[in-house]
Amino acid sequence: MKIQALTSLLEKCKKSGQGYRARCPVHGSKGSTLSVTEKSGGYIVAHCFSCGADGLALCNTLGLPVSLLFPEGSEYEHPVISKSMEKSNAVDAIMVANKTKDNTLEAHRAQKKAVERLKGFEIKDSAAGTFRPSIDHQALKDFRPDYEEALNLSPALRSQIVEAHWGSVVERAENDERNRAENQAIKTSKNTGKSAIKCVDEWLQNL
């Protein structure tokens, strides 16, 4: 069976219900956080409950072909990175970078979980082929002194800041264009006797 080619490479792998539980090789877990199950139709589903790694990340880590996860004749679909996943990635990076002074076991576990999720997101984001700006992007210049570690840890955080930067640039450009239109309309209105609103409409249509 195909699933045995995968489970035979996992540490502490044991049968659990309809599938298997094992240590996750993606982030090197000590506990059996990884679940691997073969579904009807020949699909193999893997998920780490700690770092969020999926079957693709597992195959890449173990050096196995991705085709192992799918029945013969089916095509591989790249993973999709949702907005909620990006938001969580940014939050995790800030949490890890800030290094809380709370020495409780709960805080330590939360920090460790965040590190594991960051590793899982990095692998999935790379597989999705999402374009991410580098840490040297001009829009990140003002953020690097205080948030360099978080920016290095989170590709999603870099993207969010750059998108917000260009959004404000576009908005300023549109406002400047609108102001020029209004000034031109006032001049035209005075010279022709037309209403300023009509002059603005005519001017915008001719852009």
C-alpha positions in Angstrom: 0.0 0.0 0.0 1.1 3.6 -0.8 0.6 4.8 2.8 3.1 2.3 4.1 5.8 3.9 1.9 5.1 7.0 3.9 4.5 5.7 7.4 7.6 3.4 7.3 9.7 6.6 7.4 8.0 8.2 10.4 9.2 7.9 14.0 7.0 6.5 16.7 4.4 5.7 14.1 1.4 3.7 15.5 -2.0 2.7 14.2 -4.7 5.0 15.5 -8.3 4.5 14.4 -8.5 4.5 10.6 -5.0 6.0 10.2 -1.7 6.5 12.0 -0.2 8.9 14.5 3.5 9.7 14.5 6.1 12.4 15.3 6.0 15.2 12.8 9.3 15.3 10.9 8.5 18.8 9.5 9.1 20.6 12.8 10.6 17.7 14.8 7.9 17.1 17.3 8.5 14.9 20.4 4.9 13.9 20.6 2.7 12.1 18.1 1.2 15.3 16.6 1.1 14.0 13.0 -2.0 12.2 11.7 -1.8 10.2 8.4 -4.9 8.6 6.9 -5.7 7.0 3.6 -9.2 8.1 2.4 -11.5 6.3 0.0 -10.4 6.9 -3.6 -6.7 6.5 -2.9 -6.0 9.9 -1.3 -3.6 10.2 1.6 -4.3 13.0 4.0 -1.7 14.2 6.5 -2.0 16.9 9.1 0.2 18.0 12.0 -1.9 19.3 14.9 1.0 21.4 16.1 2.7 23.1 13.2 -0.1 22.7 10.6 2.0 20.8 8.1 0.1 18.9 5.4 0.8 16.0 3.1 2.9 18.2 0.7 5.1 19.4 3.5 5.5 15.9 4.8 6.5 14.5 1.4 9.0 17.4 0.8 10.6 16.7 4.2 10.8 13.0 3.7 12.0 13.3 0.1 9.0 11.5 -1.3 7.1 12.4 -4.5 3.9 14.4 -4.0 2.1 11.9 -6.4 2.2 9.5 -3.5 -0.7 11.4 -1.9 -3.0 11.1 -4.9 -4.6 8.2 -6.8 -3.1 7.5 -10.2 -4.3 9.8 -12.9 -5.2 12.7 -10.6 -3.5 16.1 -10.8 -1.8 17.9 -7.9 -3.4 21.3 -6.8 -1.2 23.9 -5.1 -2.3 24.9 -1.6 -4.1 28.2 -1.2 -3.1 30.7 1.4 -6.1 32.4 2.9 -6.3 35.8 4.5 -6.9 34.3 7.9 -3.8 32.1 7.5 -1.8 35.2 6.7 -3.2 37.1 9.7 -2.3 34.2 12.0 1.2 34.1 10.5 1.8 37.8 11.3 0.5 37.4 14.8 2.7 34.4 15.5 5.8 36.2 14.2 5.1 39.2 16.4 4.6 36.9 19.4 7.8 35.0 18.9 9.8 38.2 18.2 8.6 40.0 21.3 9.7 37.1 23.6 7.3 37.5 26.5 8.7 37.8 30.0 6.0 35.6 31.3 7.8 32.4 32.4 4.7 30.3 33.0 4.3 26.9 31.4 1.3 28.2 29.4 3.3 31.1 27.9 6.1 28.8 27.1 3.8 26.4 25.3 2.1 29.2 23.4 5.5 30.5 22.2 6.6 27.0 21.1 3.3 26.5 19.2 3.8 29.8 17.4 7.3 28.7 16.3 5.9 25.4 15.0 3.1 27.2 13.1 5.6 29.6 11.5 7.6 26.6 10.1 4.4 25.0 8.8 3.3 28.2 7.1 6.7 28.8 5.5 6.5 25.4 3.8 2.9 25.7 2.7 3.5 29.3 1.5 6.5 28.2 -0.6 4.5 25.4 -2.1 1.7 27.8 -3.0 4.2 29.9 -4.9 3.0 33.1 -3.3 5.1 36.2 -4.1 6.5 37.8 -1.0 8.5 41.0 -0.7 12.0 40.7 0.7 13.0 42.2 4.0 14.9 44.9 2.1 11.8 46.3 0.4 11.7 50.1 0.6 8.2 50.1 2.1 9.6 48.2 5.1 12.4 50.7 5.8 10.6 52.4 8.7 9.6 49.1 10.3 12.9 47.2 10.2 14.5 48.9 13.3 11.8 47.7 15.6 10.3 44.7 13.9 13.2 43.1 11.9 12.9 39.7 13.5 9.1 39.6 13.1 9.5 40.6 9.4 12.1 37.9 8.8 9.8 35.3 10.4 6.6 36.3 8.7 6.4 36.6 4.9 2.7 37.5 5.4 3.5 40.4 7.6 5.9 41.8 5.0 3.2 41.5 2.3 0.6 43.2 4.5 2.8 46.2 5.2 3.8 46.6 1.5 0.2 46.3 0.3 -0.9 48.9 2.8 2.0 51.2 1.7 1.1 51.0 -2.0 -2.6 51.3 -1.2 -1.9 54.7 0.5 0.3 55.7 -2.4 -2.5 55.0 -4.9 -5.0 56.8 -2.6 -2.8 59.9 -2.4 -2.3 59.8 -6.2 -6.1 59.6 -6.7 -6.7 62.5 -4.3 -4.1 64.6 -6.2 -5.7 63.8 -9.5 -9.2 64.7 -8.0 -7.8 68.0 -6.7 -6.3 68.9 -10.1 -9.6 68.1 -11.7 -11.5 70.4 -9.3 -9.0 73.2 -9.8 -9.2 72.8 -13.6 -13.0 72.7 -13.4 -13.1 76.0 -11.4 -11.0 77.7 -14.0 -13.1 76.3 -16.9 -16.3 77.2 -15.1 -15.2 80.8 -14.8 -14.2 81.0 -18.4 -17.2 79.2 -19.9 -20.0 79.8 -17.5 -20.6 76.0 -17.1 -21.2 74.5 -13.6 -18.1 73.2 -11.9 -19.6 69.7 -11.5 -20.2 69.5 -15.2 -16.7 70.7 -15.9 -15.3 68.0 -13.6 -17.2 65.3 -15.4 -16.0 66.4 -18.8 -12.4 66.8 -17.6 -12.4 63.2 -16.1 -13.9 61.7 -19.3 -11.1 63.1 -21.4 -8.3 61.6 -19.2 
